[in-house]
Amino acid sequence: MLITDINSPERESYARVADLRRLANKRGEPLPEEDAACETLLIKAMDYLAGLNWQGERTTASQPLAWPRSGVIFDGYLLPKECIPSQVLQAQCRLALVAQAIDLTPSFSGGREVIQESVSGAVSVTYASGSASSPHFSWLPGLLRGLLISSRQIQLVRG
């Protein structure tokens, strides 16, 4: 059983299987019939979300997940400390759908595997098909706009 209770120290997901099923149904996307398989997809999505650089700070140091957070200003409003934005839930569910087809957090060492190199005037490099690389989702930054720290931003802290 997936633990989604905001007050639980073992919390492992923002979204519930029912949330994932609702989003998949609205988008006409297939899902496994077994809840356990859907829970696995949600955990894989959480693994991806854990690597994002969120605005604000965790509400407590002991909480198992990044949200809830304090000090997050979204569209000019300070979010309540106990708030988990619906965009975060939606992102987890959409990533869970994608996790059916690709590995969201592939392991790789040193980049893609080179299978051929040649130097004859210009350099030519051929990479192995299916070599691991971090996936990029063009829709994710827009969905989480204002909740993430952009790679083009620097975070200033008063000393």
N, C-alpha and C positions, 0 to 999 in steps of 0.2 A: 504494500500500500504506500503510495507516494505521500510524503509528509509536506503539507502546504500551510500548516498553521503558523501564522506570523509570529506567535509567541513561543514556538517550540525551538529549543536549541538544536534539534535535529532536522530542522526545516531543510528541504532539498529542492523545492520548486516554488515558483510564483504561481504558475498556472496549474489547474487541475485537469484531469482527463476530460471532464465535461467541457471545460473551456476549449481544449484542443478539438474535440469533436464538433463543437458549435462553429468554430472558425473554419474547420475543414468542410463542414456541410455548407456553409455560406459560400465558400469558394469552389464547391464541387470537387474537392480533392479527396482521394481515397485514403482510408486509414485502416490499420489492422483491426480486426474485430475484438481481439483480446485486449483488455485494459492494461495488462502487464507489458505488452509490446508498445502501447502508447506511452506508458510511464517511462520506458527506456528511451523513447524519442524525446520526451520532455527533459530527461536528464542530460542527454547529448546536447540539447539546445542550451541548457543551463551551463554546461561546460564552455560553450562558445561565449555566452554572455559574461561569464566570469572573467574573461580576458579583455573586456572593454574598459575604457577609462571614463568612469562616471563623474558627473558634477557632484560637489558636496562631499560629505564624509558619512561613514556608517553611523547609524544612530547609537549603537553600542559596539564596543570592541569585540564582544563575544558572539555577536550574531553570525550565523553561518553563511549568509548570502549578502550580496552588496546592498540590497534594498531591504528595509527602508533606509533612507538617508536624511541627513539634516543639512541645512544650508543650501538647498537646491532652489534656485530661482528659475522658474519656467514661465515664459511669456510675461515676465515682469512681476510675477507673484511668487512669494515664498511658499513652497509646498509644505504641508504639515509633515511632521517627523514620522508619522505612522503611515504615510501615503506611499502606495506603490502605483505609479502611473499606469493607466490602461495601455499606454504604448509599450511598456516593458512586458506586460502580459501578452500583448499581441505579437511582439517580436519573438518571445519564447515560442509561442504556438507556430508562427510562420517558420521559424528555424527548425522546429520539430518536423514540420511537413517536409522541408528540404532534406532533413537527416535521413529520410527514407531512401534517398537516391545517392547522396554523397556523404563522405566523412567530413564533418564540420571542423574537426580538430586533428588533421592528419599529422602523423609523426614523420619527420624526415631529418636527415643529417646533412647539412651543407647544401641544400637546394636540390634541384632536379638532376637526375642521373644523365650524364653526357654519354651518348652511345657512339658519337662520331665527331671528330674535329678534322678540319683540313685547312691548310694554308696554301693558297695558290692565287696570289694577287690579293684577293679579299679573304677575310676569315669567314669560315662557314662552320656553324655548330648545329648539331642535331640532338634533340633531347628525346629521351624515351617517352613513349606515350604513356599516360597515366602516372607519370612521376608526381610525387606529392608536392603540393604547394598550398599555401593558405587560401581558402576560398574567400571571395569578395562578393558581397551582396549589395548591388546598387541601390536597392530599396531601403536598406537598414539605416543608413545615416539620416535619410529624410524622415523615417518613422520615429527615430530617437533624437531628432533635432532638438537642441536645448537641454537634453539630459546627459549628453556626452561632452567630454572635453575634446575639442578638435585637435588633431595633430598639428594644426597651424597655430594653436594657442599655447601660451605658457601660463602656468599657474603661479600667481603671486601670493605669498603668505606674509602676514605681518609678523615681525620678530619680537 
